[in-house]
Amino acid sequence: MNVCTINVDNGMAIPESSHCDLGAENAIYCGDGRVAPVNVAATDITPAETQQTHTNEDRYAIAISLPDITAQDYVTDEEFQDMYRFLVNDELTQNERRNRVTLLLQDQYFLKGDLLFKWSLPRNKREHRLRPVAERLCIPKMFRHKLLKHFHDNLGHFGIQRLFLILSYRVYWNNLLKDIQEFCHTCDTCLRSKMNFGFRSSPLHPLPVPNGPCESYSLDHEVLSRPTKRGNVAVLCVVDQFSGWPILRGVPDLTAYTTARVVFTEVIVPYGVPFLFVTDKGGSYCVSFFFNI
């Protein structure tokens, strides 16, 4: 069982101690030398050893077990099987393109027992001071969801960036950041408890529901692509909101006077005066519309 220690304060991975034997459980190391168990008590850890391994700056750290990975897991994994077979048996595939990628990246991987690791090199001097060369354990696909759930749930449901900084220093697979984003966006606890300050929804103003037909109408113009033979340039659409009954009439222009004349002759005269007209803010439905009616 591979055990790693994660500093909760700064998100950095602490080298594992040879005196720690936690099995598959977790423990919180305190700066004053105390060991606070999480779910189960830790074993074989003395306060003196804890004080020596962790300074007062690392007040809260969690030791979390990595999954037990075998050689067969790498051989059957789609992402790492080519590299693993090449490092073990100098074996290449029949695909020339895949072989080229394996040969170009072979110096970035190495074996430690049956486990496959990838070198993580600092990109600049600042990163070299913070994070020197690190050995990142390659995780097959079958262990990734369980690993993300274990780290995310036991480290206080960290967000995407903080969880990525913790895991990227310790483990590796190709779509690590993408998988972390999908996992955090679908975490039920995070969705229920965390507020999304970037999301702003506009308040809703529902329209009143009519009690019967001919009480409320929706009005809008559908502009035609070209004038008709009678000179109409648009179709005035009047829909009863209760029954959905449509009234469609061609109009030669989009002025408020023409709109009011059609509404008066096609709606008000045969069906009576409605209580409500629902329109957009177009010039055809301004104050002149009601003045002409």
JODAPE-V14887 format. One record per run of one state. SS is the DSSP state (A for helix, B for strand, O for the rest). FROM is the first residue (numbers start at 0). LEN is the number of residues. If there is no record, write none. Layout:
SS:FROM:LEN
SS:FROM:LEN
This chain:
O:0:1
B:1:6
O:7:5
B:12:2
O:14:11
B:25:4
O:29:5
B:34:4
O:38:8
A:46:7
O:53:7
B:60:6
O:66:4
A:70:5
O:75:5
A:80:9
O:89:6
A:95:13
B:108:4
O:112:2
B:114:6
O:120:4
A:124:6
O:130:3
B:133:5
O:138:2
A:140:14
O:154:5
A:159:9
O:168:2
B:170:2
O:172:3
A:175:10
O:185:2
A:187:6
O:193:22
B:215:8
O:223:10
B:233:7
O:240:5
B:245:6
O:251:4
A:255:16
O:271:4
B:275:3
O:278:4
A:282:3
O:285:1
A:286:6
O:292:1
